[in-house]
């Protein structure tokens, strides 16, 4: 995207950013309301509190619809929905003694994940922005996996509550989840314009190799973070079936994706990436290119070395 187009889009981007910041800030009074409802007024009827949050959702949505243009309405509505779920879950986790608190923590971290993914695109790739970058329905597999995970968490708490509160698993899973989310968010906002949700097979002008921040910990911090975050949630919720399934499926997915991405990065950055690769690992257990795949990557790099030099000076 040229500089002229970028400047033309800047006012629209700033307006969208401000609207979403207001949506996010609207969570604060909702959380305060939860504190008043459960701690000061000493009410304990979750249905009434849910109805209050539903009313707030409708009011905020109405305001957003009145001040949004047509293409933005769906994105803003998703944002409002996430913030309502986030604030409701915060209240249920910290202000009540609900036995379903692992499920509410699950909702909290899921809302943070989806909103930060979208917000990074809003800031750094506004020209591509649409509701799909909330990544809520990023694939059928993701939707099914999330629903199955919710179901295992709920049924486990309902029928085997005492087994769902094994503190050691909750603590380990929670630490993994938080650190994973930190790595994922760190990758989004350290990489900035250099981070994309899809593998790029053509190097764009201005694309730089990022090696500082979380990229100094792992050379694929977004994948490493997502792996830890997903697996951490399942361990925190004491979901044995989903823990095993997520570990296996994510391992296979990232193994293939990282192989493809490493080959393109070697083509883009050559010796610079090879030096970085020698210093910084991936950190996802058992994922490495292996000797044959390493040779294949080097072969691709050397084959395209002259083309890369003439195209990107």
C-alpha positions in Angstrom: 0.0 0.0 0.0 1.5 3.4 -1.0 1.9 6.4 1.3 -1.0 8.3 -0.3 -3.5 5.5 0.3 -2.2 5.1 3.8 -2.8 8.8 4.6 -6.3 8.6 3.2 -7.1 5.6 5.4 -5.6 7.1 8.5 -8.8 9.1 9.6 -10.9 6.0 9.1 -8.5 3.9 11.1 -8.3 6.4 13.9 -12.1 6.5 14.1 -12.4 2.7 14.2 -9.6 2.6 16.8 -11.4 5.1 19.0 -14.8 3.3 18.8 -13.2 0.0 19.8 -11.3 1.6 22.6 -14.6 3.0 23.9 -16.2 -0.5 23.6 -13.3 -1.9 25.6 -13.5 0.8 28.2 -17.2 0.1 28.6 -16.2 -3.1 30.3 -15.0 -1.2 33.4 -18.5 0.1 34.5 -19.9 -3.3 33.8 -17.3 -4.9 36.1 -18.0 -2.3 38.8 -21.7 -3.1 38.4 -20.9 -6.7 39.1 -19.0 -5.8 42.2 -21.9 -3.7 43.5 -24.4 -6.4 42.6 -22.6 -9.2 44.4 -20.5 -7.6 47.1 -22.4 -4.5 48.2 -26.0 -5.3 47.5 -25.3 -9.0 48.5 -27.6 -10.3 45.7 -26.7 -13.8 44.5 -29.2 -14.4 41.6 -27.1 -15.0 38.5 -30.1 -14.9 36.2 -30.9 -11.3 37.2 -27.3 -10.2 36.8 -27.3 -11.9 33.3 -30.4 -10.0 32.3 -28.8 -6.7 33.5 -25.7 -7.5 31.3 -28.0 -8.4 28.4 -29.8 -5.0 28.8 -26.4 -3.2 28.8 -25.4 -5.2 25.7 -28.6 -4.0 23.9 -28.1 -0.4 24.9 -24.4 -0.3 23.9 -25.2 -2.0 20.6 -27.9 0.5 19.9 -25.5 3.4 20.5 -22.8 1.7 18.3 -25.3 1.1 15.5 -26.4 4.8 15.5 -22.8 6.1 15.2 -21.3 3.4 12.9 -21.3 3.1 9.1 -22.8 0.0 7.6 -19.5 -2.0 7.0 -18.4 -1.4 10.6 -21.6 -2.4 12.4 -20.9 -6.2 12.4 -17.3 -5.6 13.6 -18.5 -3.3 16.4 -21.3 -5.7 17.4 -18.8 -8.5 17.8 -16.6 -6.2 19.9 -19.5 -5.3 22.2 -20.4 -9.0 22.5 -16.9 -9.9 23.5 -16.7 -7.1 26.1 -20.0 -8.1 27.6 -18.9 -11.7 27.9 -15.6 -10.6 29.3 -17.1 -8.3 32.0 -19.7 -10.8 33.0 -17.1 -13.6 33.3 -14.8 -11.3 35.4 -17.7 -10.6 37.8 -18.6 -14.3 38.0 -15.0 -15.3 38.6 -14.0 -12.7 41.3 -17.2 -11.6 42.9 -19.1 -15.0 43.3 -18.3 -18.4 44.6 -19.5 -20.2 41.5 -18.0 -23.6 41.0 -17.8 -22.9 37.3 -15.0 -20.3 37.7 -12.6 -22.3 35.4 -15.1 -22.0 32.6 -15.4 -18.2 33.2 -11.6 -17.8 33.2 -11.8 -19.7 29.9 -14.3 -17.1 28.6 -12.1 -14.2 29.8 -8.9 -15.4 28.0 -10.9 -16.3 24.9 -12.3 -12.8 24.7 -8.8 -11.3 25.1 -7.4 -13.5 22.4 -10.1 -12.7 19.8 -10.1 -8.9 20.5 -6.3 -8.5 20.5 -6.0 -10.4 17.2 -8.6 -8.0 15.6 -7.1 -4.9 17.2 -3.6 -5.7 15.8 -5.0 -5.8 12.3 -6.9 -2.6 12.9 -3.6 -0.8 13.9 -1.2 -2.3 11.4 -3.1 -3.7 8.4 -6.2 -1.5 8.4 -6.6 -1.9 4.6 -7.4 -5.6 5.2 -9.7 -5.1 8.2 -13.0 -7.0 8.4 -14.9 -8.9 11.0 -13.1 -12.2 10.0 -10.0 -11.0 11.8 -11.7 -11.6 15.2 -10.9 -15.2 14.2 -14.0 -16.5 15.9 -14.9 -18.8 12.9 -11.3 -19.0 11.6 -12.0 -22.7 10.7 -14.6 -25.4 11.2 -11.9 -27.3 13.2 -11.4 -24.4 15.5 -15.1 -24.0 16.2 -15.6 -27.7 16.9 -12.6 -27.9 19.1 -13.7 -24.9 21.2 -17.2 -26.3 21.6 -15.9 -29.7 22.6 -13.6 -28.1 25.1 -16.4 -26.0 26.6 -18.5 -29.2 26.8 -15.8 -31.2 28.5 -15.2 -28.4 31.0 -18.9 -27.9 31.8 -19.7 -31.6 32.1 -16.5 -32.3 34.1 -17.4 -29.6 36.7 -21.1 -30.7 36.8 -20.4 -34.4 37.4 -16.8 -34.5 38.7 -16.4 -31.2 40.5 -13.8 -32.3 43.0 -11.6 -33.7 40.3 -11.8 -30.4 38.4 -10.3 -28.5 41.3 -6.9 -30.3 41.5 -4.8 -27.2 42.4 -1.6 -28.3 40.8 -3.2 -28.7 37.4 -5.0 -25.4 37.7 -1.8 -23.6 38.7 0.3 -25.1 35.9 -2.4 -24.6 33.3 -3.0 -21.0 34.4 0.7 -20.1 34.2 1.0 -21.7 30.8 -2.2 -19.9 29.6 -1.0 -16.5 30.8 2.5 -16.8 29.5 1.2 -18.2 26.2 -1.1 -15.3 25.8 1.7 -12.9 26.7 3.9 -14.4 23.9 1.1 -14.3 21.3 0.2 -10.7 22.1 3.9 -9.8 22.2 4.3 -11.2 18.7 1.4 -9.3 17.3 2.5 -5.9 18.7 6.3 -6.3 18.4 6.0 -7.5 14.8 3.5 -4.8 13.9 3.3 -4.5 10.1 5.7 -7.4 9.7 3.2 -9.8 11.4 0.5 -11.3 9.2 -2.0 -14.0 9.9 -1.3 -15.7 6.6 2.0 -17.0 5.4 3.5 -14.5 2.9 5.1 -16.1 -0.2 6.2 -12.7 -1.7 8.3 -10.3 0.2 6.8 -6.8 0.4 8.8 -3.6 0.5 9.7 -2.6 4.0 9.4 -6.2 5.4 12.0 -6.5 8.2 13.2 -9.5 10.2 12.2 -8.9 13.8 14.6 -10.4 16.4 14.0 -8.4 19.5 11.4 -8.6 22.2 9.5 -11.9 22.3 11.3 -12.8 19.0 14.5 -13.1 21.0 12.8 -15.9 23.1 11.3 -17.9 20.2 11.7 -17.3 16.5 8.0 -18.2 16.2 6.5 -16.6 19.3 3.0 -16.4 18.0 2.9 -20.2 17.3 4.7 -21.0 20.6 2.4 -18.7 22.5 -0.8 -20.1 20.9 0.4 -23.7 21.6 1.1 -22.9 25.3 -2.1 -20.9 25.6 -4.4 -23.5 24.1 -2.8 -26.4 26.0 -2.7 -24.4 29.2 -6.4 -23.8 29.1 -7.2 -27.5 28.9 -4.8 -28.3 31.7 -6.2 -25.5 33.9 -9.7 -26.9 33.3 -8.5 -30.5 33.9 -9.7 -31.6 30.5 -7.8 -34.9 29.9 -9.4 -35.6 26.5 -8.9 -32.2 25.1 -5.4 -31.8 26.5 -4.2 -34.8 24.6 -6.2 -34.0 21.5 -5.0 -30.3 21.4 -1.4 -31.3 22.0 -1.4 -33.8 19.1 -3.4 -31.7 16.6 -1.6 -28.4 17.3 1.8 -30.2 17.1 1.0 -31.5 13.6 -0.5 -28.2 12.5 2.5 -26.1 13.6 5.1 -28.6 12.4 3.8 -28.3 8.8 3.2 -24.5 9.0 6.6 -23.7 10.5 8.4 -25.8 7.8 6.7 -23.7 5.1 7.3 -20.4 6.8 11.0 -21.2 7.5 11.5 -21.8 3.8 10.0 -18.5 2.9 11.9 -16.6 5.6 15.2 -18.1 4.3 14.3 -16.9 0.8 13.4 -13.4 2.1 16.3 -12.8 4.5 19.0 -15.3 3.5 22.1 -15.3 5.8 20.5 -12.9 8.2 17.7 -15.4 9.0 20.1 -18.3 9.1 22.2 -16.6 11.8 19.0 -15.7 13.7 17.8 -19.3 13.4 21.1 -20.7 14.8 20.7 -18.5 17.9 17.0 -18.7 18.7 14.8 -21.9 18.9 11.1 -22.5 18.2 10.4 -23.9 21.8 7.4 -26.0 20.8 8.5 -29.5 22.0 9.9 -31.8 19.4 9.4 -29.4 16.5 12.6 -28.9 14.4 13.3 -29.0 10.7 15.6 -32.0 10.8 18.6 -32.5 8.6 16.8 -33.3 5.4 14.3 -30.5 5.7 17.2 -28.1 6.7 19.0 -29.1 3.4 15.8 -28.6 1.5 15.4 -25.1 3.0 19.0 -24.2 2.2 18.5 -25.5 -1.4 15.5 -23.3 -1.9 17.3 -20.3 -0.4 20.4 -20.6 -2.7 18.2 -21.3 -5.8 16.4 -18.0 -5.2 19.2 -16.0 -3.8 19.9 -14.0 -7.0 16.2 -13.4 -7.6 15.8 -12.1 -4.1 18.8 -9.7 -4.4 17.6 -8.2 -7.7 14.0 -7.8 -6.5 14.5 -6.4 -3.0 17.6 -4.3 -2.6 
